[in-house]
Structure formats: structure tokens, C-alpha cells
Amino acid sequence: MTSIVILSYNTLAYLQVCIASIRRHTAAGSYELIIVDNASTDGSAQWLREEQERADDIKVIFNRQNAGFPKSR
């Protein structure tokens, strides 16, 4: 299994396209998506919560503040 980690901060449209592309071009069951949301305020966090509830290939870490790229975990 491959873990695909994506850091997100206020990039809802890009995030949706990216996840859709991964799902379209990657065999189901061969990967897991790990999204780190860095306290987005553009609807990304809400959309990710909904995705996490209905899809079994995604895990989300919700940071309470924008820690920046190097510190996000």
C-alpha cells in the first residue's frame, strides 16, 4: 500500500481535483490518502470531513492553526 500525503491550506478547488485524479488513475485498495488540513477557512475542512465520512481511502488530520509546511504533521 502507498500512502499519499497532501498538505492543504485554503486550496479547496485544487484539493478536489487532486483527490479525484488520484482516485481515477490509481487502483482502489493500493493507496491511502492522508490529508493534513492546516486550519483552512475556505470550506476545505468541511468538505474533507464529508469526504472522510463517506470514503474509506482517506484520513484527515485537522490542525487548529496554520503551522506552515515544515511543521505540519
C-alpha positions, 0 to 999 in steps of 0.5 A: 500500500502507498500512502499519499500525503497532501498538505492543504491550506485554503486550496479547496478547488485544487484539493478536489481535483487532486483527490479525484485524479488520484482516485481515477488513475490509481487502483482502489485498495493500493493507496491511502490518502492522508490529508493534513488540513492546516486550519483552512477557512475556505470550506476545505475542512468541511468538505474533507470531513464529508469526504472522510465520512463517506470514503474509506481511502482517506484520513484527515488530520485537522490542525487548529492553526496554520503551522506552515509546511515544515511543521505540519504533521 
